[in-house]
């Protein structure tokens, strides 16, 4: 049987992470959610902002992208690891 181009699919299930935020970061997160709510007209749970903010941060961090491409840690190489 020929080898398929698509390998194992990544685990897409959400992972629950519990962490503590400094009070100032929490206040800023709440303020950001309020500003977004004024802009969009929809109330936003501040905790729901954390995943897209982290994803955006990592996607735009050039040093992280370079280290990932060079294979310096697990998961490097676009999900083949």
N, C-alpha and C positions, 0 to 999 in steps of 0.2 A: 504494500500500500504506500503511495507517495506521502511524503511528509507535508503536513499542512503548514501554511505560512503563519497562521495564528497559533501561538502557543497557549499555555495555561492562562485563563482569564484572571485578572486581578480580583481580589476580594473587595467587593464594592459595598459590603455591609458597613453601616455607620459604627464607629467605635466610640463608646462613651468615655470621656476624659473628665476627671474632676480635678480642679486646680483652684488655688487662691489667687486673687488679683489684689494688687495694692488698691487702697481706697480711691486714690486719685485716678487710676486707670478705670475703675468701675464708674466713677462719676463721669469721666470722659465718654465711656461707652454708652451710658444712659443719655448723656447730652447728644451724642451722635445719633442714637435711635430716635430721640425727640426731633432732631433736625430732619432726619430722613422721613419721619412721620408727617411733619409739616409739608415737606416737599411732595410726598407721594399720596398723602391723604389717608394712609393706612398706619395703624398702630403697629410698632415693631417691638418684639421681645429683644432686649439688648443682647441676650445670650445667643440669639440666632445670627447675630452679626459676626461673631468670633470666627466660625469656619471660613466664610468668604474673605474676611480680612486676612487671616493667616494664609489662605491660598494665594491671595493677591500679593501679599508680602513675599512669599517664597517664589512666586512666578516672576517677580521683578527684581529679585536679588541676584545680580550678575555673578557675584562670588560663589553663591550657592549653586547656580546653574553650571558654572565652570567646574566646580568640584564634583558635581554629579556626573557631568559628561566624562570626566577623567577617571571615574570609578573609584573614588575615595571612600565610599560608604555603601552599605546595602541599599538596594533599590536603584542603584546607578544604571544608567543606560536605558531609561525610558520603560522600566517595568520588566526587563528581562532577568533581573537579579533575583 
